[in-house]
Protein backbone atom coordinates (compact mmCIF):
# COMPACT_ATOMS: atom_id res chain seq x y z
CA UNK A 1 0.00 0.00 0.00
CA UNK A 2 1.36 3.43 -0.96
CA UNK A 3 1.18 6.38 1.36
CA UNK A 4 -0.19 9.56 -0.13
CA UNK A 5 2.19 12.45 0.20
CA UNK A 6 0.94 16.02 0.28
CA UNK A 7 3.43 18.45 -1.15
CA UNK A 8 3.53 21.82 0.56
CA UNK A 9 4.13 24.82 -1.67
CA UNK A 10 6.94 27.12 -0.62
CA UNK A 11 5.86 30.70 0.20
CA UNK A 12 8.13 32.32 -2.38
CA UNK A 13 6.83 30.04 -5.13
CA UNK A 14 3.26 31.04 -4.23
CA UNK A 15 4.30 34.70 -4.50
CA UNK A 16 6.06 34.04 -7.80
CA UNK A 17 2.86 32.55 -9.20
CA UNK A 18 0.94 35.63 -8.03
CA UNK A 19 2.98 38.22 -9.96
CA UNK A 20 0.69 40.44 -12.06
CA UNK A 21 -2.33 39.22 -10.08
CA UNK A 22 -4.35 41.00 -7.40
CA UNK A 23 -3.36 40.18 -3.82
CA UNK A 24 -4.23 41.34 -0.32
CA UNK A 25 -1.39 42.15 2.08
CA UNK A 26 -2.42 42.42 5.74
CA UNK A 27 -0.05 44.31 8.02
CA UNK A 28 0.37 44.94 11.71
CA UNK A 29 -1.80 47.72 13.08
CA UNK A 30 -5.01 46.76 11.21
CA UNK A 31 -3.63 48.13 7.93
CA UNK A 32 -3.81 46.34 4.58
CA UNK A 33 -2.97 46.90 0.95
CA UNK A 34 -4.89 45.52 -2.02
CA UNK A 35 -3.27 45.73 -5.41
CA UNK A 36 -1.43 44.00 -8.22
CA UNK A 37 1.77 42.22 -7.21
CA UNK A 38 4.60 43.68 -9.29
CA UNK A 39 7.48 41.90 -7.56
CA UNK A 40 8.99 40.52 -4.34
CA UNK A 41 12.30 39.46 -2.84
CA UNK A 42 13.55 36.68 -0.58
CA UNK A 43 12.61 38.75 2.52
CA UNK A 44 8.97 38.90 1.35
CA UNK A 45 9.19 42.63 0.70
CA UNK A 46 6.53 43.22 -1.95
CA UNK A 47 5.92 45.85 -4.62
CA UNK A 48 2.29 46.55 -5.50
CA UNK A 49 0.87 48.51 -8.44
CA UNK A 50 -2.43 50.41 -8.24
CA UNK A 51 -2.73 49.66 -4.54
CA UNK A 52 -5.52 50.68 -2.19
CA UNK A 53 -4.40 51.28 1.39
CA UNK A 54 -6.99 50.47 4.05
CA UNK A 55 -6.98 51.09 7.78
CA UNK A 56 -9.51 49.11 9.79
CA UNK A 57 -11.32 48.32 6.53
CA UNK A 58 -11.66 51.96 5.42
CA UNK A 59 -9.90 53.28 2.32
CA UNK A 60 -7.31 55.89 3.34
CA UNK A 61 -5.19 56.24 0.19
CA UNK A 62 -4.60 55.04 -3.35
CA UNK A 63 -1.04 54.46 -4.53
CA UNK A 64 0.23 54.07 -8.08
CA UNK A 65 3.07 52.02 -6.56
CA UNK A 66 3.71 50.84 -3.00
CA UNK A 67 6.62 48.97 -1.46
CA UNK A 68 5.69 46.98 1.65
CA UNK A 69 8.42 45.74 3.94
CA UNK A 70 8.19 42.04 4.73
CA UNK A 71 8.76 42.60 8.48
CA UNK A 72 5.38 44.32 8.73
CA UNK A 73 3.37 41.64 6.91
CA UNK A 74 1.09 39.32 8.88
CA UNK A 75 -0.15 37.45 5.81
CA UNK A 76 -0.58 37.66 2.04
CA UNK A 77 -3.64 36.32 0.28
CA UNK A 78 -3.15 35.59 -3.41
DODODO-253363 format. One record per residue: x, y, z of N, C-alpha, C, CB in turn; residue in three letters; residue number from 1. Coordinates in nm, 4 decimals. Glycine has a CB too. Example, Ala and Ser with C-alpha at 12.3 -4.5 7.8 and 13.67 -1.06 7.14 Angstrom:
// DODODO-253363
{n.c1=1.3190&n.c2=-0.5690&n.c3=0.7800&ca.c1=1.2300&ca.c2=-0.4500&ca.c3=0.7800&c.c1=1.3200&c.c2=-0.3300&c.c3=0.7800&cb.c1=1.1308&cb.c2=-0.4473&cb.c3=0.9046&r=ALA&k=1} $
{n.c1=1.2850&n.c2=-0.2250&n.c3=0.7080&ca.c1=1.3670&ca.c2=-0.1060&ca.c3=0.7140&c.c1=1.2900&c.c2=0.0030&c.c3=0.7870&cb.c1=1.4084&cb.c2=-0.0598&cb.c3=0.5725&r=SER&k=2} $
END
This chain:
// DODODO-253363
{n.c1=0.0826&n.c2=-0.1171&n.c3=0.0000&ca.c1=0.0000&ca.c2=0.0000&ca.c3=0.0000&c.c1=0.0879&c.c2=0.1246&c.c3=0.0000&cb.c1=-0.0944&cb.c2=-0.0008&cb.c3=0.1200&r=UNK&k=1} $
{n.c1=0.0548&n.c2=0.2207&n.c3=-0.0870&ca.c1=0.1361&ca.c2=0.3425&ca.c3=-0.0960&c.c1=0.0763&c.c2=0.4525&c.c3=-0.0101&cb.c1=0.1480&cb.c2=0.3898&cb.c3=-0.2422&r=UNK&k=2} $
{n.c1=0.1643&n.c2=0.5247&n.c3=0.0569&ca.c1=0.1182&ca.c2=0.6385&ca.c3=0.1361&c.c1=0.1015&c.c2=0.7580&c.c3=0.0436&cb.c1=0.2175&cb.c2=0.6710&cb.c3=0.2521&r=UNK&k=3} $
{n.c1=-0.0041&n.c2=0.8346&n.c3=0.0664&ca.c1=-0.0189&ca.c2=0.9561&ca.c3=-0.0129&c.c1=0.0636&c.c2=1.0663&c.c3=0.0532&cb.c1=-0.1696&cb.c2=0.9981&cb.c3=-0.0259&r=UNK&k=4} $
{n.c1=0.1325&n.c2=1.1388&n.c3=-0.0280&ca.c1=0.2188&ca.c2=1.2453&ca.c3=0.0204&c.c1=0.1633&c.c2=1.3779&c.c3=-0.0294&cb.c1=0.3662&cb.c2=1.2246&cb.c3=-0.0264&r=UNK&k=5} $
{n.c1=0.1405&n.c2=1.4692&n.c3=0.0639&ca.c1=0.0942&ca.c2=1.6018&ca.c3=0.0275&c.c1=0.2154&c.c2=1.6928&c.c3=0.0179&cb.c1=-0.0094&cb.c2=1.6563&cb.c3=0.1302&r=UNK&k=6} $
{n.c1=0.2304&n.c2=1.7559&n.c3=-0.0965&ca.c1=0.3428&ca.c2=1.8453&ca.c3=-0.1153&c.c1=0.3027&c.c2=1.9870&c.c3=-0.0757&cb.c1=0.3923&cb.c2=1.8410&cb.c3=-0.2611&r=UNK&k=7} $
{n.c1=0.3801&n.c2=2.0461&n.c3=0.0138&ca.c1=0.3531&ca.c2=2.1822&ca.c3=0.0561&c.c1=0.4238&c.c2=2.2791&c.c3=-0.0389&cb.c1=0.3986&cb.c2=2.2046&cb.c3=0.2028&r=UNK&k=8} $
{n.c1=0.3520&n.c2=2.3816&n.c3=-0.0812&ca.c1=0.4131&ca.c2=2.4815&ca.c3=-0.1670&c.c1=0.4953&c.c2=2.5763&c.c3=-0.0816&cb.c1=0.3062&cb.c2=2.5586&cb.c3=-0.2478&r=UNK&k=9} $
{n.c1=0.6085&n.c2=2.6191&n.c3=-0.1333&ca.c1=0.6941&ca.c2=2.7124&ca.c3=-0.0624&c.c1=0.6376&c.c2=2.8535&c.c3=-0.0799&cb.c1=0.8411&cb.c2=2.7037&cb.c3=-0.1139&r=UNK&k=10} $
{n.c1=0.6447&n.c2=2.9359&n.c3=0.0260&ca.c1=0.5864&ca.c2=3.0704&ca.c3=0.0196&c.c1=0.6351&c.c2=3.1548&c.c3=-0.0982&cb.c1=0.6161&cb.c2=3.1429&cb.c3=0.1464&r=UNK&k=11} $
{n.c1=0.7629&n.c2=3.1504&n.c3=-0.1276&ca.c1=0.8132&ca.c2=3.2321&ca.c3=-0.2380&c.c1=0.7628&c.c2=3.1830&c.c3=-0.3734&cb.c1=0.9650&cb.c2=3.2330&cb.c3=-0.2369&r=UNK&k=12} $
{n.c1=0.7378&n.c2=3.0532&n.c3=-0.3863&ca.c1=0.6833&ca.c2=3.0041&ca.c3=-0.5133&c.c1=0.5374&c.c2=3.0463&c.c3=-0.5293&cb.c1=0.6955&cb.c2=2.8506&cb.c3=-0.5217&r=UNK&k=13} $
{n.c1=0.4647&n.c2=3.0540&n.c3=-0.4176&ca.c1=0.3264&ca.c2=3.1037&ca.c3=-0.4233&c.c1=0.3274&c.c2=3.2502&c.c3=-0.4658&cb.c1=0.2548&cb.c2=3.0869&cb.c3=-0.2853&r=UNK&k=14} $
{n.c1=0.4191&n.c2=3.3291&n.c3=-0.4090&ca.c1=0.4297&ca.c2=3.4698&ca.c3=-0.4496&c.c1=0.4687&c.c2=3.4813&c.c3=-0.5966&cb.c1=0.5325&cb.c2=3.5435&cb.c3=-0.3620&r=UNK&k=15} $
{n.c1=0.5618&n.c2=3.3991&n.c3=-0.6398&ca.c1=0.6063&ca.c2=3.4042&ca.c3=-0.7802&c.c1=0.4894&c.c2=3.3771&c.c3=-0.8747&cb.c1=0.7196&cb.c2=3.3015&cb.c3=-0.8054&r=UNK&k=16} $
{n.c1=0.4024&n.c2=3.2855&n.c3=-0.8375&ca.c1=0.2861&ca.c2=3.2546&ca.c3=-0.9201&c.c1=0.1787&c.c2=3.3626&c.c3=-0.9139&cb.c1=0.2273&cb.c2=3.1228&cb.c3=-0.8778&r=UNK&k=17} $
{n.c1=0.1934&n.c2=3.4564&n.c3=-0.8194&ca.c1=0.0943&ca.c2=3.5633&ca.c3=-0.8025&c.c1=0.1361&c.c2=3.6944&c.c3=-0.8676&cb.c1=0.0689&cb.c2=3.5866&cb.c3=-0.6559&r=UNK&k=18} $
{n.c1=0.2532&n.c2=3.6993&n.c3=-0.9292&ca.c1=0.2983&ca.c2=3.8219&ca.c3=-0.9957&c.c1=0.1990&c.c2=3.8580&c.c3=-1.1057&cb.c1=0.4423&cb.c2=3.8047&cb.c3=-1.0546&r=UNK&k=19} $
{n.c1=0.1667&n.c2=3.9869&n.c3=-1.1120&ca.c1=0.0688&ca.c2=4.0435&ca.c3=-1.2061&c.c1=-0.0748&c.c2=4.0018&c.c3=-1.1746&cb.c1=0.1033&cb.c2=4.0015&cb.c3=-1.3477&r=UNK&k=20} $
{n.c1=-0.0984&n.c2=3.9550&n.c3=-1.0533&ca.c1=-0.2335&ca.c2=3.9218&ca.c3=-1.0081&c.c1=-0.2651&c.c2=4.0061&c.c3=-0.8852&cb.c1=-0.2471&cb.c2=3.7689&cb.c3=-0.9764&r=UNK&k=21} $
{n.c1=-0.3940&n.c2=4.0247&n.c3=-0.8585&ca.c1=-0.4352&ca.c2=4.0998&ca.c3=-0.7404&c.c1=-0.4127&c.c2=4.0177&c.c3=-0.6149&cb.c1=-0.5823&cb.c2=4.1413&cb.c3=-0.7509&r=UNK&k=22} $
{n.c1=-0.3579&n.c2=4.0837&n.c3=-0.5111&ca.c1=-0.3362&ca.c2=4.0184&ca.c3=-0.3822&c.c1=-0.3799&c.c2=4.1135&c.c3=-0.2708&cb.c1=-0.1865&cb.c2=3.9769&cb.c3=-0.3647&r=UNK&k=23} $
{n.c1=-0.3949&n.c2=4.0566&n.c3=-0.1528&ca.c1=-0.4226&ca.c2=4.1338&ca.c3=-0.0320&c.c1=-0.3054&c.c2=4.1114&c.c3=0.0624&cb.c1=-0.5599&cb.c2=4.0921&cb.c3=0.0347&r=UNK&k=24} $
{n.c1=-0.2496&n.c2=4.2216&n.c3=0.1136&ca.c1=-0.1387&ca.c2=4.2152&ca.c3=0.2080&c.c1=-0.1868&c.c2=4.2758&c.c3=0.3393&cb.c1=-0.0115&cb.c2=4.2900&cb.c3=0.1533&r=UNK&k=25} $
{n.c1=-0.1957&n.c2=4.1950&n.c3=0.4434&ca.c1=-0.2422&ca.c2=4.2417&ca.c3=0.5736&c.c1=-0.1194&c.c2=4.2671&c.c3=0.6615&cb.c1=-0.3397&cb.c2=4.1375&cb.c3=0.6404&r=UNK&k=26} $
{n.c1=-0.1188&n.c2=4.3871&n.c3=0.7211&ca.c1=-0.0051&ca.c2=4.4314&ca.c3=0.8017&c.c1=-0.0427&c.c2=4.4441&c.c3=0.9484&cb.c1=0.0480&cb.c2=4.5645&cb.c3=0.7500&r=UNK&k=27} $
{n.c1=0.0592&n.c2=4.4617&n.c3=1.0299&ca.c1=0.0365&ca.c2=4.4937&ca.c3=1.1709&c.c1=-0.0396&c.c2=4.6254&c.c3=1.1789&cb.c1=0.1716&cb.c2=4.5022&cb.c3=1.2499&r=UNK&k=28} $
{n.c1=-0.1117&n.c2=4.6451&n.c3=1.2872&ca.c1=-0.1799&ca.c2=4.7717&ca.c3=1.3075&c.c1=-0.3090&c.c2=4.7870&c.c3=1.2290&cb.c1=-0.0891&cb.c2=4.8819&cb.c3=1.2723&r=UNK&k=29} $
{n.c1=-0.3726&n.c2=4.6763&n.c3=1.1909&ca.c1=-0.5015&ca.c2=4.6765&ca.c3=1.1212&c.c1=-0.4967&c.c2=4.7507&c.c3=0.9869&cb.c1=-0.6073&cb.c2=4.7394&cb.c3=1.2099&r=UNK&k=30} $
{n.c1=-0.3809&n.c2=4.7488&n.c3=0.9233&ca.c1=-0.3631&ca.c2=4.8126&ca.c3=0.7928&c.c1=-0.3499&c.c2=4.7028&c.c3=0.6873&cb.c1=-0.2374&cb.c2=4.9074&cb.c3=0.7921&r=UNK&k=31} $
{n.c1=-0.3992&n.c2=4.7297&n.c3=0.5675&ca.c1=-0.3813&ca.c2=4.6343&ca.c3=0.4582&c.c1=-0.3692&c.c2=4.7090&c.c3=0.3257&cb.c1=-0.4990&cb.c2=4.5336&cb.c3=0.4531&r=UNK&k=32} $
{n.c1=-0.3096&n.c2=4.6402&n.c3=0.2316&ca.c1=-0.2972&ca.c2=4.6896&ca.c3=0.0946&c.c1=-0.3615&c.c2=4.5877&c.c3=0.0022&cb.c1=-0.1475&cb.c2=4.7149&cb.c3=0.0557&r=UNK&k=33} $
{n.c1=-0.4314&n.c2=4.6380&n.c3=-0.0976&ca.c1=-0.4893&ca.c2=4.5521&ca.c3=-0.2020&c.c1=-0.4442&c.c2=4.6083&c.c3=-0.3348&cb.c1=-0.6473&cb.c2=4.5454&cb.c3=-0.1932&r=UNK&k=34} $
{n.c1=-0.3760&n.c2=4.5258&n.c3=-0.4120&ca.c1=-0.3268&ca.c2=4.5725&ca.c3=-0.5411&c.c1=-0.2677&c.c2=4.4595&c.c3=-0.6219&cb.c1=-0.2239&cb.c2=4.6815&cb.c3=-0.5223&r=UNK&k=35} $
{n.c1=-0.2043&n.c2=4.4966&n.c3=-0.7317&ca.c1=-0.1433&ca.c2=4.3997&ca.c3=-0.8225&c.c1=0.0021&c.c2=4.3788&c.c3=-0.7838&cb.c1=-0.1543&cb.c2=4.4467&cb.c3=-0.9696&r=UNK&k=36} $
{n.c1=0.0390&n.c2=4.2536&n.c3=-0.7586&ca.c1=0.1772&ca.c2=4.2224&ca.c3=-0.7213&c.c1=0.2687&c.c2=4.2452&c.c3=-0.8407&cb.c1=0.1896&cb.c2=4.0763&cb.c3=-0.6706&r=UNK&k=37} $
{n.c1=0.3641&n.c2=4.3371&n.c3=-0.8232&ca.c1=0.4602&ca.c2=4.3683&ca.c3=-0.9291&c.c1=0.5912&c.c2=4.2929&c.c3=-0.9091&cb.c1=0.4869&cb.c2=4.5188&cb.c3=-0.9342&r=UNK&k=38} $
{n.c1=0.6244&n.c2=4.2621&n.c3=-0.7833&ca.c1=0.7481&ca.c2=4.1896&ca.c3=-0.7562&c.c1=0.7650&c.c2=4.1649&c.c3=-0.6074&cb.c1=0.8681&cb.c2=4.2664&cb.c3=-0.8106&r=UNK&k=39} $
{n.c1=0.8687&n.c2=4.0872&n.c3=-0.5738&ca.c1=0.8986&ca.c2=4.0524&ca.c3=-0.4339&c.c1=1.0438&c.c2=4.0097&c.c3=-0.4258&cb.c1=0.8039&cb.c2=3.9387&cb.c3=-0.3809&r=UNK&k=40} $
{n.c1=1.0944&n.c2=3.9986&n.c3=-0.3029&ca.c1=1.2297&ca.c2=3.9463&ca.c3=-0.2845&c.c1=1.2280&c.c2=3.8335&c.c3=-0.1816&cb.c1=1.3267&cb.c2=4.0589&cb.c3=-0.2402&r=UNK&k=41} $
{n.c1=1.3456&n.c2=3.7823&n.c3=-0.1477&ca.c1=1.3547&ca.c2=3.6677&ca.c3=-0.0575&c.c1=1.3136&c.c2=3.7022&c.c3=0.0853&cb.c1=1.4956&cb.c2=3.6133&cb.c3=-0.0579&r=UNK&k=42} $
{n.c1=1.3029&n.c2=3.8320&n.c3=0.1182&ca.c1=1.2612&ca.c2=3.8749&ca.c3=0.2518&c.c1=1.1106&c.c2=3.9010&c.c3=0.2581&cb.c1=1.3377&cb.c2=4.0008&cb.c3=0.2930&r=UNK&k=43} $
{n.c1=1.0403&n.c2=3.8704&n.c3=0.1503&ca.c1=0.8969&ca.c2=3.8900&ca.c3=0.1352&c.c1=0.8579&c.c2=4.0373&c.c3=0.1364&cb.c1=0.8235&cb.c2=3.8171&cb.c3=0.2446&r=UNK&k=44} $
{n.c1=0.9551&n.c2=4.1254&n.c3=0.1026&ca.c1=0.9187&ca.c2=4.2628&ca.c3=0.0701&c.c1=0.8423&c.c2=4.2534&c.c3=-0.0609&cb.c1=1.0461&cb.c2=4.3594&cb.c3=0.0593&r=UNK&k=45} $
{n.c1=0.7339&n.c2=4.3301&n.c3=-0.0744&ca.c1=0.6535&ca.c2=4.3223&ca.c3=-0.1954&c.c1=0.6341&c.c2=4.4604&c.c3=-0.2562&cb.c1=0.5180&cb.c2=4.2580&cb.c3=-0.1656&r=UNK&k=46} $
{n.c1=0.6224&n.c2=4.4628&n.c3=-0.3875&ca.c1=0.5916&ca.c2=4.5847&ca.c3=-0.4616&c.c1=0.4552&c.c2=4.5653&c.c3=-0.5251&cb.c1=0.7015&cb.c2=4.6170&cb.c3=-0.5697&r=UNK&k=47} $
{n.c1=0.3651&n.c2=4.6607&n.c3=-0.4971&ca.c1=0.2290&ca.c2=4.6548&ca.c3=-0.5504&c.c1=0.2054&c.c2=4.7716&c.c3=-0.6445&cb.c1=0.1251&cb.c2=4.6557&cb.c3=-0.4364&r=UNK&k=48} $
{n.c1=0.1318&n.c2=4.7461&n.c3=-0.7519&ca.c1=0.0871&ca.c2=4.8510&ca.c3=-0.8435&c.c1=-0.0601&c.c2=4.8776&c.c3=-0.8165&cb.c1=0.1106&cb.c2=4.8106&cb.c3=-0.9933&r=UNK&k=49} $
{n.c1=-0.1016&n.c2=5.0028&n.c3=-0.8382&ca.c1=-0.2431&ca.c2=5.0411&ca.c3=-0.8245&c.c1=-0.3019&c.c2=4.9869&c.c3=-0.6943&cb.c1=-0.3251&cb.c2=4.9895&cb.c3=-0.9448&r=UNK&k=50} $
{n.c1=-0.2371&n.c2=5.0221&n.c3=-0.5833&ca.c1=-0.2726&ca.c2=4.9661&ca.c3=-0.4536&c.c1=-0.3658&c.c2=5.0582&c.c3=-0.3751&cb.c1=-0.1472&cb.c2=4.9389&cb.c3=-0.3729&r=UNK&k=51} $
{n.c1=-0.4669&n.c2=4.9985&n.c3=-0.3146&ca.c1=-0.5521&ca.c2=5.0676&ca.c3=-0.2187&c.c1=-0.4967&c.c2=5.0384&c.c3=-0.0796&cb.c1=-0.7026&cb.c2=5.0227&cb.c3=-0.2315&r=UNK&k=52} $
{n.c1=-0.4838&n.c2=5.1430&n.c3=0.0010&ca.c1=-0.4396&ca.c2=5.1276&ca.c3=0.1395&c.c1=-0.5614&c.c2=5.1434&c.c3=0.2294&cb.c1=-0.3278&cb.c2=5.2317&cb.c3=0.1763&r=UNK&k=53} $
{n.c1=-0.5835&n.c2=5.0444&n.c3=0.3150&ca.c1=-0.6992&ca.c2=5.0470&ca.c3=0.4050&c.c1=-0.6521&c.c2=5.0411&c.c3=0.5492&cb.c1=-0.7956&cb.c2=4.9297&cb.c3=0.3748&r=UNK&k=54} $
{n.c1=-0.7230&n.c2=5.1129&n.c3=0.6343&ca.c1=-0.6979&ca.c2=5.1085&ca.c3=0.7775&c.c1=-0.8296&c.c2=5.0733&c.c3=0.8444&cb.c1=-0.6401&cb.c2=5.2447&cb.c3=0.8312&r=UNK&k=55} $
{n.c1=-0.8296&n.c2=4.9632&n.c3=0.9156&ca.c1=-0.9508&ca.c2=4.9110&ca.c3=0.9790&c.c1=-1.0660&c.c2=4.8993&c.c3=0.8791&cb.c1=-0.9921&cb.c2=5.0008&cb.c3=1.0958&r=UNK&k=56} $
{n.c1=-1.0328&n.c2=4.8568&n.c3=0.7567&ca.c1=-1.1323&ca.c2=4.8315&ca.c3=0.6531&c.c1=-1.1770&c.c2=4.9536&c.c3=0.5745&cb.c1=-1.2500&cb.c2=4.7698&cb.c3=0.7141&r=UNK&k=57} $
{n.c1=-1.1271&n.c2=5.0721&n.c3=0.6095&ca.c1=-1.1657&ca.c2=5.1959&ca.c3=0.5420&c.c1=-1.0535&c.c2=5.2432&c.c3=0.4500&cb.c1=-1.2006&cb.c2=5.3055&cb.c3=0.6451&r=UNK&k=58} $
{n.c1=-1.0883&n.c2=5.2794&n.c3=0.3283&ca.c1=-0.9900&ca.c2=5.3285&ca.c3=0.2319&c.c1=-0.9310&c.c2=5.4597&c.c3=0.2809&cb.c1=-1.0537&cb.c2=5.3466&cb.c3=0.0924&r=UNK&k=59} $
{n.c1=-0.7975&n.c2=5.4659&n.c3=0.2907&ca.c1=-0.7312&ca.c2=5.5892&ca.c3=0.3345&c.c1=-0.6451&c.c2=5.6501&c.c3=0.2252&cb.c1=-0.6460&cb.c2=5.5621&cb.c3=0.4567&r=UNK&k=60} $
{n.c1=-0.6027&n.c2=5.5696&n.c3=0.1268&ca.c1=-0.5191&ca.c2=5.6241&ca.c3=0.0195&c.c1=-0.5153&c.c2=5.5263&c.c3=-0.0976&cb.c1=-0.3754&cb.c2=5.6531&cb.c3=0.0706&r=UNK&k=61} $
{n.c1=-0.4849&n.c2=5.5840&n.c3=-0.2149&ca.c1=-0.4604&ca.c2=5.5043&ca.c3=-0.3351&c.c1=-0.3179&c.c2=5.5349&c.c3=-0.3794&cb.c1=-0.5655&cb.c2=5.5360&cb.c3=-0.4500&r=UNK&k=62} $
{n.c1=-0.2441&n.c2=5.4305&n.c3=-0.4137&ca.c1=-0.1037&ca.c2=5.4458&ca.c3=-0.4531&c.c1=-0.0829&c.c2=5.3866&c.c3=-0.5919&cb.c1=-0.0093&cb.c2=5.3776&cb.c3=-0.3502&r=UNK&k=63} $
{n.c1=-0.0131&n.c2=5.4620&n.c3=-0.6775&ca.c1=0.0232&ca.c2=5.4073&ca.c3=-0.8081&c.c1=0.1205&c.c2=5.2914&c.c3=-0.7893&cb.c1=0.0854&cb.c2=5.5170&cb.c3=-0.8989&r=UNK&k=64} $
{n.c1=0.2114&n.c2=5.3070&n.c3=-0.6899&ca.c1=0.3069&ca.c2=5.2016&ca.c3=-0.6563&c.c1=0.3340&c.c2=5.2077&c.c3=-0.5067&cb.c1=0.4394&cb.c2=5.2164&cb.c3=-0.7382&r=UNK&k=65} $
{n.c1=0.3418&n.c2=5.0915&n.c3=-0.4434&ca.c1=0.3712&ca.c2=5.0842&ca.c3=-0.3001&c.c1=0.4693&c.c2=4.9707&c.c3=-0.2749&cb.c1=0.2412&cb.c2=5.0640&cb.c3=-0.2170&r=UNK&k=66} $
{n.c1=0.5669&n.c2=4.9985&n.c3=-0.1893&ca.c1=0.6619&ca.c2=4.8967&ca.c3=-0.1460&c.c1=0.6295&c.c2=4.8663&c.c3=-0.0001&cb.c1=0.8124&cb.c2=4.9443&cb.c3=-0.1642&r=UNK&k=67} $
{n.c1=0.6045&n.c2=4.7392&n.c3=0.0295&ca.c1=0.5688&ca.c2=4.6980&ca.c3=0.1651&c.c1=0.6803&c.c2=4.6105&c.c3=0.2189&cb.c1=0.4319&cb.c2=4.6226&cb.c3=0.1680&r=UNK&k=68} $
{n.c1=0.7323&n.c2=4.6492&n.c3=0.3336&ca.c1=0.8422&ca.c2=4.5744&ca.c3=0.3941&c.c1=0.7913&c.c2=4.4441&c.c3=0.4558&cb.c1=0.9132&cb.c2=4.6599&cb.c3=0.5007&r=UNK&k=69} $
{n.c1=0.8604&n.c2=4.3369&n.c3=0.4282&ca.c1=0.8193&ca.c2=4.2038&ca.c3=0.4731&c.c1=0.8054&c.c2=4.1915&c.c3=0.6238&cb.c1=0.9171&cb.c2=4.1024&cb.c3=0.4249&r=UNK&k=70} $
{n.c1=0.8843&n.c2=4.2661&n.c3=0.7011&ca.c1=0.8759&ca.c2=4.2596&ca.c3=0.8483&c.c1=0.7396&c.c2=4.3004&c.c3=0.9008&cb.c1=0.9818&cb.c2=4.3481&cb.c3=0.9107&r=UNK&k=71} $
{n.c1=0.6668&n.c2=4.3808&n.c3=0.8271&ca.c1=0.5376&ca.c2=4.4318&ca.c3=0.8734&c.c1=0.4202&c.c2=4.3441&c.c3=0.8322&cb.c1=0.5162&cb.c2=4.5707&cb.c3=0.8210&r=UNK&k=72} $
{n.c1=0.4451&n.c2=4.2451&n.c3=0.7466&ca.c1=0.3374&ca.c2=4.1642&ca.c3=0.6910&c.c1=0.2966&c.c2=4.0533&c.c3=0.7865&cb.c1=0.3794&cb.c2=4.1049&cb.c3=0.5575&r=UNK&k=73} $
{n.c1=0.1639&n.c2=4.0438&n.c3=0.8103&ca.c1=0.1090&ca.c2=3.9322&ca.c3=0.8879&c.c1=0.0796&c.c2=3.8176&c.c3=0.7931&cb.c1=-0.0197&cb.c2=3.9744&cb.c3=0.9657&r=UNK&k=74} $
{n.c1=0.0077&n.c2=3.8485&n.c3=0.6827&ca.c1=-0.0150&ca.c2=3.7454&ca.c3=0.5811&c.c1=-0.0446&c.c2=3.8082&c.c3=0.4463&cb.c1=-0.1301&cb.c2=3.6532&cb.c3=0.6224&r=UNK&k=75} $
{n.c1=-0.0293&n.c2=3.7270&n.c3=0.3425&ca.c1=-0.0582&ca.c2=3.7661&ca.c3=0.2043&c.c1=-0.1577&c.c2=3.6650&c.c3=0.1502&cb.c1=0.0729&cb.c2=3.7720&cb.c3=0.1153&r=UNK&k=76} $
{n.c1=-0.2641&n.c2=3.7183&n.c3=0.0893&ca.c1=-0.3645&ca.c2=3.6316&ca.c3=0.0283&c.c1=-0.3622&c.c2=3.6505&c.c3=-0.1220&cb.c1=-0.5054&cb.c2=3.6607&cb.c3=0.0848&r=UNK&k=77} $
{n.c1=-0.3187&n.c2=3.5461&n.c3=-0.1958&ca.c1=-0.3150&ca.c2=3.5589&ca.c3=-0.3412&c.c1=-0.4550&c.c2=3.5495&c.c3=-0.4021&cb.c1=-0.2247&cb.c2=3.4513&cb.c3=-0.4011&r=UNK&k=78} $
END
